[in-house]
């Protein structure tokens, strides 16, 4: 449940947030959910990078940086952050498949 937001088209899939706690990928041809990701607790920062291979997002409360495989939504990596880590004010800038530039202040 929840409103769809931050819709991104990646290949033949539509990736978007569903409410403030879930990220979902829909098959463009059928409209069926291919996969979804929701943290055990906390919310998702809407500032995220969605690419054809990886998705980089920030979970808030508890704070963590999470990297997902765009094909199946599987967790590739998770990096816990301090409780007072600032929310990303804008989406990360992907530099290549393994690196991204983050802006952590205004």
Helices and strands as residue ranges (DSSP letters): E 4-10, E 13-18, E 22-27, E 33-38, E 43-44, E 49-50, E 54-60, E 64-69, E 75-80, E 93-94, E 100-101
